């Protein structure tokens, strides 16, 4: 296992980037593919900035860790209520 390359994204189930304080940009979300691991080692998000984007805004990055097996599960009753 020492010779195996571990990519950054291997540790995350989902990565979401939100742009708070502006209506110009919609959130961007990456969800891990359940297929065999790929060679991707990062995520690049590019957004063009224009003169209309002079105001300040916050970029929020949400990292959901991959937990396998999942640490928590829903009871059948709660899953039924939530429709999961």
N, C-alpha and C positions, 0 to 999 in steps of 0.2 A: 504494500500500500504506500510505501514511501515514494515510489516512482510515479504514482498517479498525480495528475495535475488537478487541483481543486479550484474551481472557479468561484468568484464571489457570489454569483447568483444561486449557486447550489444550496446556500444556507437560507434562502428566502422562498416563501410560498407566493408572496405577492409584494410588489413595490408600487406605491401610488405617489404621484407628485401633484400637489394642489397649488394653485396660484391664488392667494388670498389678497383681497383689496383691489382686484381688477376684474372687469367683465370681459377683457380681451382674450383670455386664455381659459380653455376648459381643462379639467383635471386629466392627467394621463395615467393609465394603469397598466402594469405588466403582470400577467398571471403565469405562473410556471406551467409549462407544457408537461403532461404526464408521460410523455414518450421518453426513450433513453436520453441520458444527459447529452447536451450539446457542448460545443467549444466556446460558447458565449461567456465572457468574463466581466461584462458590464452593460450598462444601459446608457445611451446617449440621447438626450432630448434637446432639440434645437427649436427655438422660437425667435422669429424676427422681431426686433424692437423698432418702433417707428416714433416719430415726433409726438404722436398722440399718447405714447406710453411714458410721459415725463414723470407721472406720479410714482410714488414708491409703493411696492407691494411685497408681500411675504411669500416665499417659496417654501412649502411644507412638504417634507419627504417622509412618507410612512412606510416602514419596513415590517412586513409580517414574516416572522421567522417560521421556517419549516420545522415542524415537530412531527417526527415519524417514529413510532405511532403517535397519533394525536394524544395529547395529555388529558384533554377533557372531552367528554362526549355528552350529548343531550339525552335526557331520559326520553323514552318513547312518547310519554304524554306531552312534554314540552316540544319535542320535534313535531308532533301532530298539530299543536297550536300554532307553531311558527310556519307550518307547511313545508318543512324540510324533509 
